[in-house]
Amino acid sequence: MSEQPLLTVTIDNITVQVPAGTSILQAARKIGGDVAPPAMCVYSKLEGSGGKCRTCLVEVSKGSEKDPRPMPKLVASCRTNVMDGMEVKNITSPRVTDARAGVVEFLLINHPLDCPICDQAGECHLQDLSYEHGKEGTRYEFQRRTFKQHDLGPYIQLHMTRCILCYRCVYTADQLTNKREHGILDRGDHSEIATLIEKSLENNFIGNVIDVCPVGALTDKTFRFKNRVWFLKPENAHRECPDCCGKVTLWNRGDEVFRVTARKDEWGEVESLADGSTAWICNTCRFEKKKSSDWVIEGPRKISRHSVISQGHYEGKVGTTVPTEIFSAVHGGRNPKLLMDIHSVSEVNRPEIQLSQIAGPSTGNDFTTGKD
């Protein structure tokens, strides 16, 4: 059997060879860096995804060696396959830059400015997209759309006002679970993610919709309002699980496990295992195993995205080596000062309360002593 021929494509003046059937987006990700267009809806692990958000638009300045004519319009790189000799412009095209800014403006038309209270803040792809490709202001002057609150069960919180209708969660539930109970209701600007008759999403793998959501529309109720991701230390861990691969990322603060997620690659997608399957995790691992003793800790997790999480540089520096210098040696010769016990001084935090262990979102009773 002969090997599959490789096609040559040039993206932003960088040439790469890829197999036939490869999309422009996949070819750009092979190059990496800023050459790869942003993508909010496509997910390589989900069949049928892509073509919804239009953030990955690129300019094809040369169709192929056989037909060198440029494509008249910008094309969605996630749904356009490469051809031999094709030349593509992404960050080098003013047309793409202007069009992408317009797409971002449309995505933000109805999106609320609640990043300060959103659990997705710090790892939100829409935040990164708006910062890198958006504009400083908005021209939208009309009332933003609102939706009726839907209860999806004890584990998943839906904020439909944040949703950008990427369809990732619908494809995930359709392809990972036996019976999909939620989807897109209504049409046009009334479209929303919901269940038809207020059903709970209770399938053992339904928690993966949280990992695939690029914004804060679907969040973990067990982690809700308990901490910020940039204050947590991500660690690789695993356990023997009869339902899934058991390979996860733990988000710790001290010895407390605040949340559990699947392991993600540099594009924000759930990683692939050695056998080629996707490392989806079950609800038991995600929501119920919240103690360090439940897991075998492998070491700090490298966050490859340019998120604020990666600014801590956890890998190789925290929890892996024991410091040998004395305090005065690294503190300019000064001796350590007596640390203040905030529990006895301010009486704001209750020492017996562990925020990661409470059943739901933290309330005022968890922070005060109850004294008048």
Stockholm file with secondary structure:
# STOCKHOLM 1.0

chainA/1-372         MSEQPLLTVTIDNITVQVPAGTSILQAARKIGGDVAPPAMCVYSKLEGSGGKCRTCLVEVSKGSEKDPRPMPKLVASCRTNVMDGMEVKNITSPRVTDARAGVVEFLLINHPLDCPICDQAGECHLQDLSYEHGKEGTRYEFQRRTFKQHDLGPYIQLHMTRCILCYRCVYTADQLTNKREHGILDRGDHSEIATLIEKSLENNFIGNVIDVCPVGALTDKTFRFKNRVWFLKPENAHRECPDCCGKVTLWNRGDEVFRVTARKDEWGEVESLADGSTAWICNTCRFEKKKSSDWVIEGPRKISRHSVISQGHYEGKVGTTVPTEIFSAVHGGRNPKLLMDIHSVSEVNRPEIQLSQIAGPSTGNDFTTGKD
#=GR chainA/1-372 SS CCCCCEEEEEETTEEEEEETTCBHHHHHHHHCGGGSCCCSSCCTTSTTCCSSSCTTEEEEEECCSSCCCCCSSCEETTSCBCCTTEEEESTTCHHHHHHHHHHHHHHTSSCCSCGGGCTTTTSCHHHHHHHHHSCSSCCCCSCCCCCCCCBCCSSEEECGGGCCCCCHHHHHHHHHSSSCCEEEESSGGGCEEEETTCCCCCCTTTTHHHHHCSSSSEEETTTTTTCCGGGSEEEEEECCCSSSCCEEEEEEETTEEEEEEECBCTTSCBCBCTTSCBCCCCHIIIIICCBGGGSEEEEECCCCSSSGGGGGCCTTTSSSSCCCSCHHHHTTTCCCCCCCCHHHHTCCSCTTCCTTTSSSSCCGGGTSCCCC
#=GC SS_cons         CCCCCEEEEEETTEEEEEETTCBHHHHHHHHCGGGSCCCSSCCTTSTTCCSSSCTTEEEEEECCSSCCCCCSSCEETTSCBCCTTEEEESTTCHHHHHHHHHHHHHHTSSCCSCGGGCTTTTSCHHHHHHHHHSCSSCCCCSCCCCCCCCBCCSSEEECGGGCCCCCHHHHHHHHHSSSCCEEEESSGGGCEEEETTCCCCCCTTTTHHHHHCSSSSEEETTTTTTCCGGGSEEEEEECCCSSSCCEEEEEEETTEEEEEEECBCTTSCBCBCTTSCBCCCCHIIIIICCBGGGSEEEEECCCCSSSGGGGGCCTTTSSSSCCCSCHHHHTTTCCCCCCCCHHHHTCCSCTTCCTTTSSSSCCGGGTSCCCC
//
